[in-house]
């Protein structure tokens, strides 16, 4: 666990990839789009739609080769699958063996509703990927995303199955495993989160996992010692300080500084009239004290809209001790959209660019650390995921 994280270029969503053009991979309820910027990030060229009509939850470009792209899709009557490109999205091929749960001797077992999350494995595992599904499952591919197998024991472990609850539990579009994190210093050190089911860590390459829940709150009336009742929305590791993690939870914003196992609720420092409930969280690629969140209305009926219809990003520059509202360029009123957990990211440029997509199909960006904001696309389908890749060379 000692040592610095290895540098790599290009990189996705917060890694250091240098300046130059940026590639945004946008997943939506009705397909995927790819946006390419000029060197100044002022002008954008659109490529798409890809998979028009398919539900696409996540599109990720592999930072290890700068060419391979995976897209997690649900193709209606044909079910869930993975699409693969080895030329940055110019052409696609469906995976021959997408994630699927093991069946028992009678042929019975859980079925994957959709693949929700994609993460490239460690830089030293050049063709390996992890995937998280709904209902909660953890999978791995070692051939560039073509074939997938259940990873670790958790998919069928009795304790984990109990913590996962039932398919009727969790978020409105189904419970899911997400926020799969690989420590850049150690491929055996892994994290993932389940909604519901909590945050979990392995230090032995997935042979065992354990919950990391100390300090996290749950909805009033439930037992915080039971992983089932924990609902992490998004967990991020600091690229510049891998012993620090941030979390946006159903019950607040948190920070964890290892070797401590106790999360600190830094969202208590958010303005009281806004609160600290939301879905996405983004960490600066080079400054561990800088992070951005997008709050939503978290009152008891959970409208899942911008508070008072006045959307804003909130930023901290001191690890969550204080927060600043950043809304210059955003609608001042009557904007009732919000941002989903995978739909906000940062590039690796200097100054850093921050991006988010909305539930009303708008794609926003700031080339200067979230202030001011510019809308670069409107009228897309509901946006599920946005990933940024910077420092790309020729295809």
Residue pairs with C-beta under 8 A, 6 or more apart in sequence:
1 183
1 185
1 186
1 189
2 185
3 185
4 185
5 184
5 185
5 239
5 242
6 123
6 184
6 185
7 16
8 15
8 16
8 17
8 63
8 64
8 123
9 16
9 17
9 18
9 348
9 391
10 17
10 18
10 61
10 63
10 66
10 348
10 389
10 390
10 391
10 392
10 393
11 17
11 63
11 285
11 348
11 389
11 390
11 391
12 60
12 61
12 63
12 120
12 345
12 387
12 388
12 389
13 282
13 345
13 346
13 347
13 387
13 388
13 389
14 236
14 239
14 282
14 283
14 284
14 285
14 345
14 346
14 347
14 348
14 388
15 63
15 239
15 285
15 348
16 239
16 285
16 286
16 348
16 391
17 63
17 347
17 348
17 349
17 389
17 390
17 391
17 392
18 348
18 349
18 390
18 391
19 39
19 349
19 350
19 390
19 391
20 39
20 349
20 390
20 391
20 392
21 36
21 37
21 38
21 39
21 41
21 390
21 392
22 36
22 37
22 41
22 347
22 349
22 353
22 388
22 389
22 390
23 34
23 35
23 36
23 37
23 61
23 88
23 388
23 389
23 390
23 392
24 34
24 35
24 36
24 37
24 44
24 355
24 363
24 386
24 387
24 388
24 389
25 32
25 34
25 59
25 60
25 61
25 69
25 89
25 385
25 386
25 387
25 388
25 389
26 32
26 33
26 34
26 35
26 48
26 59
26 357
26 363
26 377
26 380
26 383
26 385
26 386
27 56
27 57
27 58
27 59
27 71
27 72
27 342
27 383
27 384
27 385
27 386
28 56
28 357
28 361
28 380
28 381
28 382
28 383
28 384
29 55
29 56
29 381
29 382
29 384
30 49
30 52
30 53
30 54
30 55
30 381
30 382
31 48
31 49
31 50
31 51
31 52
31 53
31 54
31 56
31 381
32 48
32 49
32 50
32 51
32 56
32 59
32 71
32 73
33 46
33 47
33 48
33 49
33 50
33 377
33 380
34 46
34 47
34 48
34 50
34 59
34 88
34 89
35 44
35 45
35 46
35 47
35 363
35 376
35 377
36 44
36 45
36 46
36 47
37 43
37 44
37 45
38 44
40 367
41 347
41 349
41 353
41 365
41 367
42 367
44 376
44 377
46 377
47 89
50 56
50 71
50 83
50 89
50 92
51 71
51 73
51 75
51 83
51 92
53 76
54 73
54 74
54 75
54 76
55 73
55 74
55 76
55 114
55 384
56 71
56 72
56 73
56 74
56 384
56 385
57 72
57 73
57 74
57 114
57 115
57 116
57 117
57 342
57 384
57 385
58 71
58 72
58 115
58 116
58 117
58 118
58 342
58 384
58 385
58 387
59 69
59 70
59 71
59 72
59 118
59 385
59 387
60 69
60 70
60 118
60 119
60 120
60 387
61 67
61 68
61 69
61 88
61 387
61 389
62 68
62 69
62 70
62 120
62 129
63 120
63 389
64 120
64 123
64 126
65 126
66 88
66 389
66 392
66 393
67 86
67 87
67 88
67 395
68 84
68 85
68 86
68 144
68 145
69 84
69 85
69 88
69 89
70 82
70 83
70 84
70 85
70 118
70 129
70 145
71 82
71 83
71 84
71 85
71 92
72 80
72 82
72 114
72 115
72 116
72 117
72 118
72 131
73 80
73 81
73 82
73 83
73 115
74 80
74 81
74 113
74 114
75 81
79 112
80 98
80 99
80 112
80 113
80 114
80 115
80 133
81 94
81 95
81 98
81 115
82 94
82 95
82 98
82 99
82 115
82 131
82 145
82 148
83 92
83 93
83 94
83 95
84 92
84 93
84 94
84 95
84 144
84 145
84 146
85 91
85 92
85 93
86 144
87 395
88 395
90 395
95 141
95 145
95 146
95 147
95 148
96 146
96 147
97 146
97 147
97 148
98 112
98 115
98 148
99 112
99 115
99 131
99 133
99 137
99 139
99 148
100 111
100 112
100 148
101 109
101 110
101 111
101 112
101 137
101 150
101 155
102 109
102 150
102 155
102 156
103 109
110 135
110 137
112 133
112 134
112 135
112 137
113 133
113 134
113 135
113 167
113 174
114 133
114 134
114 174
115 131
115 132
115 133
115 139
116 132
116 133
116 134
116 176
116 177
116 178
117 131
117 132
117 176
117 177
117 178
117 179
117 180
117 342
118 129
118 130
118 131
118 145
119 129
119 130
119 131
119 132
119 180
119 181
119 182
120 128
120 129
120 130
120 182
121 128
121 129
121 130
121 140
121 182
121 187
122 128
122 182
122 184
122 186
122 187
123 184
124 187
125 142
125 187
127 141
127 142
127 143
127 144
128 140
128 141
128 142
129 140
129 141
129 144
129 145
130 138
130 139
130 140
130 151
130 180
130 182
131 138
131 139
131 140
131 141
131 148
131 180
132 138
132 139
132 176
132 177
132 178
132 179
132 180
132 192
133 139
133 176
133 177
134 173
134 174
134 175
134 176
134 177
135 164
135 167
135 174
135 175
135 176
136 160
136 164
136 175
136 176
136 177
136 194
136 197
137 150
137 155
137 177
138 150
138 151
138 152
138 154
138 155
138 177
138 180
138 192
138 206
139 148
139 149
139 150
139 151
140 148
140 149
140 151
141 147
141 148
141 149
150 156
151 206
152 202
152 206
152 207
152 209
153 160
153 207
153 208
154 160
154 200
154 209
160 197
160 209
162 228
163 194
163 196
163 197
163 198
163 226
163 227
163 228
164 175
164 194
164 196
164 197
164 228
165 175
165 196
165 197
165 228
167 174
167 175
169 175
169 196
170 176
170 195
170 196
170 231
171 195
171 231
175 194
175 195
175 196
175 197
176 194
176 195
177 192
177 193
177 194
177 197
178 192
178 193
178 194
178 195
178 234
178 341
178 342
179 191
179 192
179 193
179 199
179 232
179 234
179 235
179 236
180 190
180 191
180 192
181 190
181 191
181 192
181 235
181 236
181 237
181 245
182 189
182 190
183 189
183 190
183 237
183 242
184 239
184 242
185 242
187 205
188 202
188 203
188 204
188 205
189 201
189 202
189 203
190 201
190 202
190 205
190 206
190 209
191 199
191 200
191 201
191 202
191 212
191 235
191 237
191 245
192 199
192 200
192 209
193 199
193 200
193 232
193 234
193 235
193 247
194 200
194 227
194 232
195 231
195 232
195 233
195 250
196 227
196 228
196 229
196 230
196 231
197 227
197 228
197 230
198 211
198 212
198 213
198 216
198 227
198 228
198 230
198 232
199 211
199 212
199 213
199 216
199 230
199 232
199 235
199 247
200 209
200 210
200 211
200 212
201 209
201 210
201 212
202 208
202 209
202 210
211 227
212 256
212 261
212 263
213 224
213 225
213 227
213 230
213 263
214 261
214 262
214 263
215 254
215 256
215 262
215 263
215 264
215 265
216 224
216 230
216 232
216 247
216 249
216 251
216 254
216 263
217 224
217 249
217 251
217 252
217 265
218 224
218 229
218 230
218 231
218 251
219 229
219 250
219 251
222 229
223 229
224 230
230 249
231 249
231 250
231 251
232 247
232 248
232 249
232 250
233 247
233 248
233 249
233 250
233 278
233 279
233 280
233 281
233 341
234 247
234 248
234 279
234 280
234 281
234 341
234 342
235 245
235 246
235 247
235 281
236 245
236 246
236 247
236 281
236 282
236 283
236 291
237 244
237 245
237 283
238 244
238 245
238 246
238 283
238 288
239 283
239 285
239 286
240 284
240 285
240 286
240 287
240 288
241 288
243 257
243 258
243 259
244 255
244 256
244 257
244 258
244 288
245 255
245 256
245 258
246 253
246 254
246 255
246 256
246 281
246 283
246 291
246 320
247 253
247 254
247 255
247 256
247 263
247 281
248 278
248 279
248 280
248 281
248 293
248 341
250 277
251 277
252 265
252 267
252 268
252 276
252 277
253 265
253 266
253 267
253 270
253 276
253 278
253 281
253 293
253 320
254 263
254 264
254 265
254 266
254 267
255 263
255 264
255 266
255 319
255 320
256 262
256 263
256 264
257 264
264 320
265 276
266 316
266 319
266 320
266 321
267 275
267 276
267 320
268 276
269 320
269 321
269 322
269 323
270 276
270 295
270 314
270 323
271 323
271 325
273 307
274 295
274 307
274 314
274 325
275 295
275 298
275 307
276 293
276 295
277 295
277 296
277 297
277 298
278 293
278 294
278 295
278 296
278 298
278 338
278 339
279 294
279 296
279 338
279 339
279 340
279 341
279 343
280 293
280 294
280 339
280 340
280 341
280 342
280 343
280 344
280 356
281 291
281 292
281 293
281 344
282 291
282 292
282 293
282 344
282 345
282 346
282 354
283 290
283 291
283 346
284 290
284 291
284 346
284 352
284 369
285 346
285 347
285 348
285 352
286 350
286 352
287 317
288 319
289 316
289 317
289 318
289 319
290 315
290 316
290 317
290 369
291 315
291 316
291 320
292 313
292 314
292 315
292 316
292 326
292 344
292 346
292 354
292 370
293 313
293 314
294 311
294 312
294 313
294 314
294 338
294 339
294 344
294 356
295 306
295 307
295 312
295 314
296 304
296 305
296 306
296 307
296 338
296 339
297 303
297 304
297 305
297 306
297 307
297 308
304 338
304 359
305 336
305 337
305 338
306 312
306 335
306 336
306 337
306 338
309 333
309 334
309 335
309 336
310 327
310 331
310 332
310 333
310 335
311 327
311 330
311 331
311 335
311 337
311 338
311 358
312 325
312 326
312 327
312 330
313 325
313 326
313 327
313 354
313 356
313 370
313 373
314 323
314 324
314 325
314 326
315 323
315 324
315 326
315 369
315 370
316 322
316 323
316 324
317 324
326 366
326 370
326 371
326 373
327 373
328 371
328 372
328 373
329 366
329 372
329 373
329 374
329 375
330 364
330 373
337 358
337 359
337 360
337 362
338 358
338 359
339 356
339 357
339 358
339 359
340 357
340 359
340 383
340 384
340 385
342 384
342 385
342 386
342 387
343 356
343 357
343 358
343 383
343 384
343 385
343 386
344 354
344 355
344 356
344 357
344 386
345 354
345 355
345 356
345 386
345 387
345 388
346 352
346 353
346 354
346 355
346 388
347 353
347 355
347 388
347 389
347 390
348 388
348 390
348 391
349 367
349 390
351 367
351 368
351 369
352 369
353 365
353 366
353 367
353 368
353 388
353 390
354 365
354 366
354 369
354 370
355 363
355 364
355 365
355 366
355 386
355 388
356 363
356 364
356 386
357 363
357 364
357 380
357 383
357 384
357 385
357 386
358 364
358 383
359 382
359 383
360 382
361 377
361 378
361 379
361 380
361 381
361 382
361 383
362 375
362 377
362 378
362 380
362 383
363 375
363 376
363 377
363 378
363 380
363 383
363 386
364 373
364 374
364 375
364 376
365 373
365 374
365 376
366 372
366 373
366 374
